[in-house]
Amino acid sequence: MAVVLTALLPLLLIVLLGVLFRAFRIADSMWVTILNRFGLYVAFPAVIVHSFIKADKSQILDLPVIGLNIVLLLLVFFTAFLLTRGLRDRKQLANTYIIGAFFGNIGYLGYPYISAMIPGSEGMISMHISMYNILLFTLGIAHLEHSKGHLTCKKTIVNKIISNPLLISVAVGLLILITGVQLPEFISKPIDLLYRSATPVVLFALGVFLYRKYSWRAWIPHILGMTVIRLVLVPGLFLLAMVLLSPGVNFRVSVLEAGMPLALTPFALAEEYPLEREVIAPAVLLSTLLSPLSLAALLRIVS
């Protein structure tokens, strides 16, 4: 638990800094838009490419674990899709459940916590980060583009998907991983710097967004629901698969990654796509604050 708390404290302090900047009127709502756009179009593509650069093919090709992860993540995605069909008139809320259900804080919290708890797991963690990114920025983005309402022109949807910088970065990252090409330092270093900027920039934007008046009462059931999905239901599904199918020791990483709190990525995506930031922002904080307890319980079970 100490490892999680050590990882969380700097993140929470950056959120607090954003709150203070808004409270003292140094920042306003435009900062949220600008910072999220930077995250969405610059920093997050760097995060994706960085995860592929750091992945080691020789360590991560555990096909049973990869296959089972993909099946379970698709199950979570399509289950959320089916269960939210009744929210057609609340598209933003439905999309929030669909995307938030399967995508947690797999990198910025998952990597330091799991690598500390399971020595030698760095390669598997990188594989999981890459896999989650591929699913989010292919299937997830395709769904979000479609939900924006380009129903009269399917060509528009295809063009938006193909030209999306997040998907382009997935393609570039996969090419790097498959070919094993070594990027020169003058290219890899800027990617690394931009990768490191993603979390603080979006956390700061989250803090600026949170300091304002809005009605919590209407959103509390969804904030709690999103938190329970991320910390209990999804990792519970992975635990069940572990017990029934015995996929091997590497699947411990899968269970812990499945139990990570809600990620910042949906908050940044809400700048471009119909997602409900009124739920995402507080759910990120609540699930993150509760994650030391839930992750400690998961680790005890899988150890």
N, C-alpha and C positions, 0 to 999 in steps of 0.2 A: 504493500500500500504506500510505503514511503516513496517508492520510485514514481508512482502515479502522481502523488502530491508534489514531488519535486518538479515533475514535468508540467503540472497544471498551474503552479503559482505564477511563473512568468507570463503564461497566456492570460490569466485572469487580470494581472497587473496592466497588460496592454489594453484589455477591455476597459478597465477602470480609467486609464489615461484618456481613452476616447470619450468616456462619460464626462470626465472633467473638462475636456476641451469644449464639449457642447454646453456644459453647465456654465462655463465662463464666457460663452459666446465667441470663442475663437473659431470653432467649427460650426457649420450649419448643415442642413439636409443635403446640400449639393455635394458635400464631401463624401457622403455615402455613395452617391452615384459615381463620382469620379474614381474613388478608391476601388469600388467593386468592379468597375470597368477595367481598371488596371489589372486587378486580380484575374478577371475573366479572360482578357485578351492577351495579357503579357505574362503574368506570373504563373497562372495555372498551366498554360502550355509548357512552360519551363519545368514545372513540377512533374508533368507527365513524361517528358523526354528524360529528365533526370532519373526517374524511377527505372526506366529501361536501361540507361547507361550503367546504373549501379547493379543491375541484375546480372547474376552469373548463371549462364545457361547450364554449366556443368553441375550446379548445385540445386537447381530449381525444377528440373524435369521429373518431378514425381507425378506421373500421369494419373494414378488413381486419386490423389489429393486434388489435382487441378480439375479433373473431370467432375468429381463430387462437388467441389466448390461451385463450379459453373452451374451444375444442375440445381443446387440449393439456392443460389442467388437468383437464378431465373424463376424458381418456384416462388421466392419471396416477392420478386417484381410482379409476376403475373397474378399472384394471389392478391396483392395490394391493388392491382389494376382492376380485378374483378370485384373486390369488396367495395371499391370506391365508385362503382358505376352509378350508385344512387346519388352521387354528388355532382352529377352532370352540370347542374346550375351553379356549382361552386368549384369551378375548374381549378382555381389556384390551390384550394385546400386538397382536392383529390391528387393533384400533381405532387404536393408536398408529402403526402403519405407514400405515394408510389416511389419517389426518388429517395426520400429520407429513410424508408424502411430498410433498404439494402445497402445504403452508402454511409458508413460511419467514419470516424476520425482515424483511419487506418494508418496514416503516415506519421503525422506530427505527434500523436500520442501512442499509436500502435507500435511504431518502430522502437522508440526508446524503452517502452515498457516490456514488450515481448523479448527484445534482445537481451535485456537485463535478467528477465525471469527464465528464459530458455537459452543458455549460452550456445553459440554456434548456429542460431536460427536466422541469421541476417539474410542469407540467400533466399530462404523460404518467405521471409517477410517481404523482401523486394518483389518476389513473384506474386504475392497476394496484392501488393499495392498496384502492380502493373495490371493484374487481372481485373481488379475492381475498376481501375481507370478505363480499361478497354470497354467494359460493360456499361459504365456510366456514360462515356462519351461516344458510344455508338448507339446502343439500344435506348439509353436514357435520353440522349439528345434528340434522337429520331422521334421519340414519343413527345418530347416537349415542343419540338418544331411543329409536329402535327397538331398539337393542342393549341397552338397560337391561332389556328383558324384558317390556314391556307387551303380550305377544302375545295375551292374552285379550280385550283391549279396544282396538281401533284408535282409538276415540274418545278414549281417554286420551292416545295419542300425538299426535293432532291438537291436542288442547287444550294439551298441554305445548309443542308447537311454536309455536302461535299466541300463547301467553302468555309465551314466552321473551323476556326483556328485550333479548337480543342481536338477535333477529329484529325486534323492535319498533323498535330503533334503526336497523336497515337500512331498514325501511319509512319511518321519519321522515327519514333521510338522503336516500333516493331522492326523496322528496317535495320536500325542500329543493332538491336538485339540479335536478329537472325544472321546478319552478315558478320557480326563481331568487329566491326570497324572501330578504330580508336580515333576519337575526335581530337584535333590539335588543341592545345591548351587555350589559344586565343578564342576558340569557340566554346569549349567546355566550361571555362571559367565564368563567362557571362551567364551561361545557363545556370550554373551553380549559384551565382549571386542573385539572379531573378528567382530561382527556386526558394532561396532563403527569405526572400521578401514577401512571399505569398501569405504566409500565416500572419505576420504582424500587421500587414496592410489590411487584411480582411477583418482581423480581430479589432483593430482600431475603428474600422467602419462600423462594426457591430456595436461597439461602445457608443459611438456617436448616434446610431440609430435608436439605441435603447433609451437614451435620455430624452423623453418626450411624454406627453400625455396621450394615453390610449386606454381603451377598456380591456382590462385583463379578464374580467368575469366571463365574457363571451368566448374567450379562447382557452380558458383553463382546461376543459375536458380534452381538447386537441393537443395542448402542450403536454399534459400528463400521458395521453395516449401515445404520442410520438416517443416520449421517454420510455414508456413500458415496452414498446415495440423494439426500440434499439437495445435496451439493457437486459430485457428478459425474454421476449418471445423469439426474436431472431437467434440469439445464442442458444436458446433452448432447443430450437430446431436443429442446429448444428450438433449439439450434445446428443440429441436423439439419434442422429445419423452416425455419430461416433460409436455409440453403444451398439446399434443394430448392425452396422456394416464393418466396423473395425478397420478403417482405412490406413492405419499406421500412425506412428508417433508424430509425423509431420502435421497431422491434422489437428494437433493441439494448437498450432499457430492459427489455423482456420477458425477454431472455436473462439479464441481470444480476439481475433480481428472482427469476428461477427458481433462481439459484444462491446465494441467501441462506441462511445457516445456519438450523437449526431454531429456530422462534419460541418465545417464552415462553407464547403463548396456550394450546397443548395442556397445559402444566403447570398453568395455572389451571383449565382445563376439567376436569382430572382430579379436581378437588374435587367435581364434580357428576356426571361421566360416567365410564364404565369405560374408563380409559386407564392405561397402565403408567408411573407416575412413576419407577419404578426405572430405566427406560430413558430417559425424557424428560429428566430432570434432568442426568445426565452427558452425554447426547447434545447438549443445548443448549450445554454448556460446551465439549465437544470440537469440535463443528462450528464454533462461534464462534471458537475459538482458531485453527483451521485456515483459516478463511475469508479472511484477508488473502492467503494464497497462491493459493487457488482463484479468488478474485475478480480478482486481478491477472492471472491467466492468461486468464480469460474476457474481461476488458477488452481485453487485447492481441489476442485473436482477433476480437472484434466491431469493433474500431476500424479 
